[in-house]
Amino acid sequence: MVLLLTELQSCRELKRYIAEGRSIVREIEADTYEENPALFREYITAPPDVKALMDNQFKNVKTHARLLSKAMWYEWRMKLLDGLKEGLVQIGAGMEEDAEILSHQEGLLDPILPQLTEANTRLQNKRRDLQAQADALASCDQEELRQSRAELASIDEDLQAKLKLVEQLEQEHASKEEATRLASERREEFQAEIKEAERVRQESRGWKTAEVTALQANVKALEDAYGWKIVSAAGSSLTMMYKDTLQLYFSPSSFLTPGSSSAPSNPDNAAISLTYIADAHEFHPKPLTTEKRFFLQIIRAQLQCLRQADIMTSDLLNFITRNWEAALVIAEEVRSLNTQYITEASITSDEVMTTNATLLVKHLRTKLEVAFEVQARGSDGDNGMEGLDIAVRSKVKVVYGEDLKEDKMASWMDERLKAQESWVGAVGKLDEKLKGRGKK
């Protein structure tokens, strides 16, 4: 269609230019007839050779005029095409804008068009049903229809009366429920007052000697079973003592509550300290030996690394109990060894303690140094609550005397330790074994 309009416009313009050219040619012919130009007079009177030259020049003029006419024609056509191109570009831009508007409208209609189509179908079906009902009513007996309508009206009146009765009954039921609620609230208030009175009576009543004695016996039984006793409590902090040897200061509110999965009231780590107090007793003080100090500093370091919000207080107490009992076992081994041999215990690193026992083999004139190296490190599993990993290994060094095999003796000692034999027993058996051999 656009191309057809372009061609029609070109034809109209061309006809107009042709008409203008013809009128201009007619005017020139008329002027020529009225007054013959000098050039034409010269051409008529010119000799043949000059006339041939002039014919050639006329041909050139004619060719030049035709070329100028073509140049004007192509210039006019380019202007016409430029105008048409500009119009087509504007039409294309308008069509693109219309396409964007249509696509936007389609985007708006697509989500609701299925619903509208479904609603239209449903309404059409409803209209057909209503029309069928109306046709059926028009074809039925009118008298019977009026009677049915009268019966329906009476039924509606009865229904309205019953609805009013139901509404009245609901109001009465609501008023009775309100009275019941108020009575329940008063009953709860009375029960709370009774409980408060019972609590005050329990707090104000006197304690019988038998009750006090029973409670003291229960507390004593718990202290004997677990070794822990409460020393003091201040605010949210608690001080406990384990077998009159260790004193633990901590805040139970920073630990998990038994039977509760919620976070503690204080999710941050609170201050916690573990102190050795057996050396401060007025009667029979027990000094802090090297082996006990070694385990005490490891337990302290583990307590500082715990995330208190992830463990319970019972786990904390069990952790300290297990590790301190292990420390007492090592301390008893060192004490027993010290009763028969010259012994010296030293802490060589944060996790390693060495106990050196001197063994003199008289008939070999040999002096041996038996070292028990105890390595204790915290466990990474279960938030560090599994206890310390304790490993004991032995070393034997010949100070002077016979050239004995130190590695063989150390391996033999490790076998005795793996068999759960005491340190002093293992050293004694090593002494007996060396006594059974003679000099080299």
SULQUI-V182113 format. One record per residue. N is the residue number from 1. PHI is phi as a letter, one per 40 degrees, with the letter a starting at -180 (none if undefined). OMEGA is omega in whole degrees, -180 to 180 (none if undefined). Layout:
{{N	PHI	OMEGA} {N	PHI	OMEGA}}
This chain:
{{1	none	-180} {2	c	179} {3	c	178} {4	c	178} {5	c	179} {6	c	-180} {7	c	179} {8	c	178} {9	c	179} {10	c	179} {11	c	179} {12	c	178} {13	c	-179} {14	c	177} {15	c	-180} {16	c	178} {17	c	179} {18	c	179} {19	c	178} {20	c	179} {21	c	179} {22	c	180} {23	c	180} {24	c	179} {25	c	179} {26	c	178} {27	c	179} {28	c	179} {29	c	179} {30	c	179} {31	c	-179} {32	c	178} {33	c	-178} {34	c	-178} {35	b	-178} {36	c	-178} {37	c	-179} {38	c	-180} {39	c	180} {40	c	179} {41	c	178} {42	c	-179} {43	c	-178} {44	c	-176} {45	c	-175} {46	c	175} {47	c	-175} {48	c	-178} {49	c	177} {50	c	-180} {51	c	178} {52	c	178} {53	c	180} {54	c	176} {55	d	179} {56	c	179} {57	c	177} {58	c	177} {59	c	179} {60	c	178} {61	c	180} {62	c	179} {63	c	179} {64	c	180} {65	c	179} {66	c	179} {67	c	176} {68	c	179} {69	c	178} {70	c	178} {71	c	177} {72	c	179} {73	c	-179} {74	c	177} {75	c	179} {76	c	-179} {77	c	179} {78	c	177} {79	c	180} {80	c	180} {81	c	177} {82	c	178} {83	c	178} {84	c	179} {85	c	179} {86	c	178} {87	c	179} {88	c	177} {89	c	178} {90	c	179} {91	c	179} {92	c	178} {93	c	178} {94	c	179} {95	c	177} {96	c	177} {97	c	178} {98	c	179} {99	c	178} {100	c	179} {101	c	-180} {102	c	179} {103	c	177} {104	c	178} {105	c	177} {106	c	177} {107	c	178} {108	c	-176} {109	c	-175} {110	d	-179} {111	c	-174} {112	b	-177} {113	c	177} {114	c	179} {115	c	179} {116	c	178} {117	c	179} {118	c	179} {119	c	178} {120	c	178} {121	c	-180} {122	c	180} {123	c	177} {124	c	178} {125	c	179} {126	c	179} {127	c	178} {128	c	179} {129	c	180} {130	c	178} {131	c	178} {132	c	177} {133	c	179} {134	c	177} {135	c	180} {136	c	178} {137	c	-179} {138	c	-177} {139	c	-177} {140	c	-180} {141	c	-176} {142	c	-180} {143	c	178} {144	c	177} {145	c	179} {146	c	179} {147	c	179} {148	c	179} {149	c	178} {150	c	178} {151	c	178} {152	c	179} {153	c	179} {154	c	177} {155	c	177} {156	c	179} {157	c	178} {158	c	179} {159	c	178} {160	c	179} {161	c	179} {162	c	177} {163	c	177} {164	c	178} {165	c	178} {166	c	178} {167	c	179} {168	c	178} {169	c	177} {170	c	177} {171	c	178} {172	c	178} {173	c	179} {174	c	179} {175	c	178} {176	c	177} {177	c	178} {178	c	178} {179	c	178} {180	c	178} {181	c	178} {182	c	179} {183	c	178} {184	c	178} {185	c	178} {186	c	178} {187	c	177} {188	c	177} {189	c	179} {190	c	179} {191	c	177} {192	c	178} {193	c	179} {194	c	179} {195	c	179} {196	c	178} {197	c	177} {198	c	179} {199	c	179} {200	c	180} {201	c	178} {202	c	179} {203	c	-175} {204	c	-176} {205	c	177} {206	c	-180} {207	c	177} {208	c	-179} {209	c	-180} {210	c	179} {211	c	179} {212	c	-180} {213	c	179} {214	c	178} {215	c	178} {216	c	178} {217	c	178} {218	c	179} {219	c	180} {220	c	179} {221	c	177} {222	c	179} {223	c	179} {224	c	-178} {225	c	-174} {226	b	179} {227	g	-178} {228	c	174} {229	a	180} {230	c	-180} {231	c	-178} {232	a	177} {233	a	-180} {234	b	-179} {235	g	178} {236	c	-178} {237	b	-177} {238	b	177} {239	b	-179} {240	b	-178} {241	b	-179} {242	b	176} {243	f	178} {244	f	-177} {245	b	-178} {246	b	176} {247	b	-176} {248	b	176} {249	b	-179} {250	a	-180} {251	b	-179} {252	c	-178} {253	c	179} {254	c	-178} {255	b	179} {256	c	176} {257	c	180} {258	d	178} {259	g	-180} {260	b	179} {261	c	-179} {262	c	-180} {263	c	178} {264	c	-178} {265	c	178} {266	b	-174} {267	c	-179} {268	c	177} {269	c	176} {270	c	-180} {271	c	179} {272	a	-178} {273	a	178} {274	b	-173} {275	b	174} {276	c	-174} {277	b	-177} {278	c	180} {279	c	-180} {280	b	179} {281	c	-180} {282	c	179} {283	b	177} {284	f	177} {285	c	179} {286	b	-177} {287	c	178} {288	c	-178} {289	c	-177} {290	c	-178} {291	c	177} {292	c	178} {293	c	178} {294	c	-180} {295	c	-179} {296	c	-179} {297	c	176} {298	c	179} {299	c	177} {300	c	-180} {301	c	178} {302	c	180} {303	c	-180} {304	c	-179} {305	c	-178} {306	c	169} {307	c	-170} {308	c	-177} {309	c	-177} {310	b	-177} {311	b	179} {312	b	-179} {313	c	179} {314	c	177} {315	c	179} {316	c	-179} {317	c	178} {318	c	178} {319	c	-180} {320	c	-179} {321	c	-178} {322	c	-176} {323	c	180} {324	c	176} {325	c	175} {326	c	177} {327	c	179} {328	c	177} {329	c	178} {330	c	179} {331	c	177} {332	c	176} {333	c	180} {334	c	180} {335	c	180} {336	c	179} {337	c	-178} {338	c	179} {339	c	-177} {340	b	-177} {341	b	175} {342	c	-172} {343	b	177} {344	b	180} {345	b	-180} {346	a	177} {347	c	-176} {348	c	177} {349	a	-178} {350	c	-175} {351	b	-176} {352	b	175} {353	b	-178} {354	b	176} {355	b	-177} {356	b	177} {357	b	-179} {358	c	-179} {359	b	179} {360	b	176} {361	b	-168} {362	c	-173} {363	c	175} {364	c	-177} {365	f	-175} {366	b	176} {367	b	179} {368	b	174} {369	b	-180} {370	c	-178} {371	b	173} {372	b	-177} {373	c	-180} {374	b	178} {375	b	-179} {376	b	179} {377	b	-179} {378	c	179} {379	c	-180} {380	c	-175} {381	c	175} {382	f	178} {383	f	178} {384	g	-175} {385	c	-178} {386	c	-178} {387	h	-178} {388	c	173} {389	c	-175} {390	b	178} {391	b	-180} {392	b	174} {393	b	-174} {394	b	174} {395	b	179} {396	b	-179} {397	b	177} {398	c	180} {399	c	173} {400	a	178} {401	h	-175} {402	c	178} {403	c	-179} {404	c	180} {405	c	-176} {406	c	-178} {407	c	-179} {408	c	179} {409	c	179} {410	c	178} {411	c	179} {412	c	178} {413	c	179} {414	c	177} {415	c	178} {416	c	-180} {417	c	178} {418	c	178} {419	c	178} {420	g	177} {421	c	-179} {422	c	-179} {423	c	-177} {424	c	178} {425	c	180} {426	c	179} {427	c	178} {428	c	179} {429	c	175} {430	c	178} {431	c	179} {432	c	180} {433	c	180} {434	c	178} {435	c	-179} {436	c	180} {437	b	-180} {438	b	179} {439	c	175} {440	c	none}}
